[in-house]
Amino acid sequence: MKKYLFLVLIFALLIGRCADEPEEQAESSVPVKLTRVQKKVFAQPVHSNGIVSSEKQIKLSFKIGGLLARIYVEQGDYVKKGERLASLNLKEIKAQVEQAESGLEKAERDYLRAKNLYADSVTTLEQVQNAETALKVAQAQLDAAEFNLNHAQITAPADGQILHVLLEEGEMVAQGHPVLVFGSAGDYWKVDANVTSKDVIRLHIGDSAQVRFDELKKTFSGQIHAIAGGAHPRTGTFNIEIALDETSAGIKNGLIARILFTPSEKDTFHVVPFRSLVGVDGPHGHVFTVTGEKLAQQHPVRVAFITGEDAAISDGLQHVKNVIADGAAYLSDGQPVKIVE
């Protein structure tokens, strides 16, 4: 009798435990919401930084070397075309002009004497020709000396701004050595940026760009004006020149800009809410789907870029219709879930 009662008690306990298992499993299920994976066409943006500068920057120098006598401008000054900017000490150069003038006078006398002697049959035609050649050489030397005298000063090639003053008064200047860096006013401001080889193949001349200057708290629109034909030998990046659509007095040479390029070429991406992504590490991440047994299943994906509150996925969702949006952050692979409508 006791043995019979013991078996009945064990049977009752087993029935009660089996009845509690579905409730325990339901209580351990994580409530989640599903969202449908969408397909959208986007122009994948390209981000970069750049430095603003004038349309043209010119390094101004003297044609000849000498002692730097005067610099008439300071860094940041705005100048007009033809305005004198710097000059050399002219004492030595004027002496060269006087020497060339004296040489020309002597050559003229020698040539005139040779012609008269040739007319009297005292000298030969060759001597007359030699005197004529010497006269031409003397004239050329004077022209060169006067040219150097006229270019012993630097004038503004156009309206613009002095960006940098590289030397001080009293310094010796070598021929062709830069003295001033000049930025022409031009028709537009430009921004020089650098992008990787992966991004440069998606950009073309004429593509739009948004240029943000944090110091000015302004964003300007522009477009790609030029793309380098080769990578920089040290950085391996490609230079992109952006022409700003607007000109503003607030923009200054050297300002740092944050740039958002919008390529003209577009691609199709799978789009999911950003909150559905978990374990994001650079372009890599995961999403969760729900199996027929109401279990969370993890899928690796490749994130192309973020747009607003959505994520554009380039790979990993080709055969997925729905992903878990709300509740994804609390899941692990194989965990029971409860779908909330």
C-alpha positions in Angstrom: 0.0 0.0 0.0 2.8 2.4 0.9 4.6 1.6 -2.3 1.4 2.4 -4.3 1.0 5.8 -2.6 4.6 6.6 -3.3 4.2 6.0 -7.0 1.0 8.1 -7.2 2.9 11.0 -5.5 5.8 10.8 -8.0 3.4 10.8 -10.9 1.6 13.9 -9.7 4.9 15.8 -9.3 6.0 15.0 -12.8 2.6 16.2 -14.2 3.0 19.5 -12.3 6.5 20.0 -13.5 5.6 19.5 -17.1 2.7 21.9 -16.8 5.1 24.6 -15.4 7.7 24.4 -18.2 5.7 26.3 -20.8 5.1 29.1 -18.3 8.7 29.3 -17.3 9.8 29.4 -21.0 7.2 32.1 -21.7 8.5 34.1 -18.8 12.1 33.8 -20.1 11.2 35.0 -23.6 12.3 38.5 -24.5 9.6 40.7 -26.0 10.7 42.0 -29.4 9.3 43.9 -32.4 10.0 43.1 -36.0 10.6 45.5 -38.9 10.7 44.8 -42.6 14.0 45.1 -44.4 13.6 47.7 -47.1 15.5 48.3 -50.4 16.5 51.9 -51.2 18.7 53.6 -53.8 21.4 55.8 -52.2 24.4 57.8 -53.2 26.9 56.5 -50.6 28.4 59.7 -49.1 32.1 60.3 -48.7 33.5 62.1 -45.7 36.8 64.0 -45.5 38.5 67.1 -44.1 40.1 69.9 -46.0 41.8 73.4 -45.9 40.3 76.4 -47.6 42.5 78.7 -49.8 42.2 81.2 -52.6 41.5 80.2 -56.1 45.2 80.7 -57.0 48.2 81.0 -54.7 51.4 82.4 -56.2 54.9 82.5 -54.6 56.3 85.9 -55.6 60.1 86.3 -56.0 62.7 88.6 -57.6 64.2 87.7 -61.0 67.7 88.5 -59.7 69.4 88.1 -56.3 70.3 91.0 -54.0 69.7 92.7 -50.7 66.1 93.0 -49.7 65.6 96.7 -49.0 61.9 97.1 -48.4 58.7 95.1 -47.8 55.7 97.4 -48.2 53.0 95.0 -47.0 52.2 92.8 -44.1 50.7 89.3 -43.8 46.9 89.5 -44.3 46.9 92.8 -46.3 44.6 93.1 -49.3 46.3 94.7 -52.3 45.4 95.9 -55.8 46.8 94.8 -59.1 50.2 96.6 -59.8 50.7 97.7 -56.2 54.4 97.6 -55.1 55.0 94.9 -52.5 58.8 94.6 -52.1 62.0 95.9 -53.6 65.8 95.2 -53.6 68.6 97.6 -52.9 69.1 99.2 -56.3 72.7 100.5 -55.9 74.4 97.5 -57.5 71.7 97.1 -60.2 71.9 100.7 -61.2 75.7 100.4 -61.5 75.2 97.5 -63.9 72.9 99.6 -66.0 75.5 102.4 -66.2 78.2 99.9 -67.1 76.0 98.5 -69.9 75.3 102.1 -71.2 79.0 102.8 -71.3 79.6 99.6 -73.2 76.9 100.5 -75.7 78.4 103.9 -76.3 81.9 102.4 -77.0 80.4 99.8 -79.3 78.6 102.5 -81.3 81.8 104.5 -81.7 83.8 101.4 -82.8 81.1 100.5 -85.3 81.0 104.0 -86.8 84.8 104.1 -87.0 84.9 100.7 -88.7 82.3 101.8 -91.3 84.3 105.0 -92.1 87.6 103.1 -92.5 85.9 100.5 -94.7 84.6 103.3 -96.9 88.2 104.5 -97.3 89.3 101.0 -98.1 91.5 101.0 -95.0 89.8 98.1 -93.2 88.1 94.9 -94.3 84.4 94.0 -94.4 85.0 91.3 -91.7 86.1 94.0 -89.2 83.0 96.0 -89.9 80.8 93.0 -89.3 82.6 92.2 -86.1 82.0 95.8 -84.9 78.4 95.5 -85.8 78.1 92.3 -83.8 79.7 93.9 -80.8 77.2 96.7 -81.0 74.3 94.3 -80.9 75.8 92.5 -78.0 76.2 95.8 -76.1 72.6 96.7 -76.8 71.4 93.3 -75.5 73.4 93.7 -72.3 71.9 97.1 -71.7 68.4 95.7 -72.3 69.0 92.9 -69.8 70.4 95.3 -67.2 67.4 97.6 -67.6 65.0 94.7 -67.4 66.6 93.6 -64.2 66.3 97.1 -62.8 62.6 97.1 -63.7 62.2 93.7 -62.0 64.1 94.6 -58.8 60.7 95.1 -57.2 57.7 92.8 -56.8 54.2 94.1 -57.7 50.8 92.5 -57.2 49.9 90.4 -60.3 46.2 90.9 -59.5 43.8 91.9 -56.8 44.2 89.7 -53.8 45.7 89.1 -50.3 49.2 88.6 -48.9 49.0 85.2 -47.3 52.6 84.9 -46.0 55.7 87.1 -45.7 58.6 84.7 -45.9 61.7 87.1 -45.5 62.7 90.2 -43.5 64.1 93.4 -44.7 67.9 93.4 -44.9 68.2 89.7 -45.8 70.0 88.5 -48.9 67.7 87.0 -51.5 68.7 84.5 -54.0 67.4 84.6 -57.6 63.9 83.1 -57.7 63.7 82.6 -53.9 60.1 83.2 -52.7 59.6 86.4 -50.7 55.8 86.6 -50.5 52.9 84.1 -50.9 50.0 85.9 -52.7 46.4 84.7 -53.1 44.4 86.1 -55.9 40.8 87.2 -55.2 39.6 85.0 -58.1 36.0 84.0 -58.7 35.7 81.4 -55.9 37.3 79.9 -52.8 38.6 76.4 -53.1 39.0 73.6 -50.5 41.7 71.0 -50.9 40.7 67.6 -49.4 42.2 64.1 -49.6 40.3 60.8 -50.0 41.3 57.1 -50.1 41.6 55.0 -53.3 38.3 53.3 -52.2 36.5 56.6 -52.2 38.1 58.4 -55.2 36.7 55.9 -57.7 33.2 56.9 -56.7 33.8 60.6 -57.1 33.6 62.6 -60.4 34.2 66.2 -61.4 30.9 68.1 -60.8 29.7 66.0 -57.9 28.3 68.1 -55.1 29.8 68.7 -51.7 28.7 70.2 -48.4 31.6 72.1 -46.7 31.2 72.9 -43.0 33.3 75.5 -41.2 32.8 75.0 -37.4 34.5 78.3 -36.6 31.9 80.2 -38.8 29.1 77.8 -37.8 28.1 77.8 -41.5 27.8 75.2 -44.2 28.6 76.1 -47.8 27.7 74.2 -50.9 30.2 73.4 -53.7 31.3 71.0 -56.3 34.3 69.0 -57.3 36.5 71.1 -59.6 39.5 68.8 -60.0 40.6 65.3 -59.0 44.3 64.2 -58.8 45.4 61.8 -61.4 47.6 59.9 -59.0 48.0 59.2 -55.3 50.3 61.2 -53.1 53.6 59.3 -52.8 53.8 59.6 -49.0 50.1 59.4 -47.9 48.7 57.3 -50.7 45.6 59.5 -50.8 44.1 61.4 -53.7 43.7 65.2 -53.7 40.2 66.6 -54.4 39.7 70.3 -55.2 36.3 71.7 -54.3 35.1 75.1 -55.7 32.6 76.8 -53.3 29.5 78.1 -54.9 29.4 81.2 -52.7 32.1 83.7 -51.8 32.0 85.2 -48.3 34.0 87.7 -46.5 34.0 85.5 -43.5 36.0 82.8 -45.2 39.8 83.0 -44.7 42.8 81.1 -46.0 43.7 78.2 -43.8 40.3 77.4 -42.3 39.7 73.7 -41.6 36.5 72.3 -43.2 34.5 69.1 -42.7 33.3 67.9 -46.1 30.5 65.6 -47.2 30.7 64.5 -50.8 27.5 63.2 -52.6 28.6 61.1 -55.6 26.5 61.2 -58.7 26.5 57.4 -58.9 23.9 55.6 -56.8 23.7 52.0 -55.5 20.9 49.8 -54.0 21.2 49.0 -50.2 19.1 47.1 -47.7 17.9 49.5 -45.0 17.1 48.7 -41.4 16.8 50.8 -38.3 20.1 51.6 -36.7 18.8 50.3 -33.3 18.5 46.8 -34.9 22.3 46.6 -35.2 24.3 44.9 -32.4 28.0 44.4 -31.9 29.0 47.1 -34.5 32.7 47.3 -35.0 33.6 49.6 -37.9 31.7 48.3 -41.0 30.9 45.0 -39.3 27.9 44.2 -37.2 25.0 41.8 -36.5 21.2 41.7 -36.7 18.7 39.2 -35.3 15.9 37.4 -37.0 13.3 35.0 -35.6 13.2 31.3 -36.4 10.0 29.2 -36.7 10.6 28.1 -33.2 10.5 31.7 -31.9 14.2 31.8 -31.3 16.6 34.7 -32.0 19.0 34.0 -34.8 22.1 36.1 -35.3 23.1 37.3 -38.9 26.4 39.1 -39.7 26.1 42.1 -41.9 28.3 44.8 -43.4 27.3 48.4 -42.7 27.9 50.7 -45.7 26.9 54.0 -43.9 24.4 55.5 -41.5 21.7 57.8 -42.8 19.5 59.5 -40.1 18.2 56.8 -37.9 18.7 54.1 -40.5 21.6 51.9 -41.5 22.4 51.1 -45.1 23.6 47.5 -45.3 25.7 46.4 -48.3 25.9 42.7 -47.5 24.3 40.1 -45.3 20.5 40.7 -45.8 20.0 39.4 -49.3 17.6 36.6 -48.1 16.2 38.2 -45.0 12.7 39.8 -44.9 12.4 40.9 -41.3 14.8 41.8 -38.5 14.3 42.5 -34.8 14.3 46.2 -34.2 13.1 46.8 -30.6 14.7 44.5 -28.1 17.7 43.5 -30.3 20.2 44.9 -27.7 19.0 42.4 -25.1 19.3 39.2 -27.2 21.8 36.4 -27.6 21.9 33.8 -30.4 19.2 31.1 -29.8 17.4 33.0 -27.1 13.6 32.5 -27.0 11.6 35.7 -28.0 8.1 36.8 -27.9 6.9 38.9 -30.9 5.0 42.0 -29.9 2.7 43.5 -32.5 
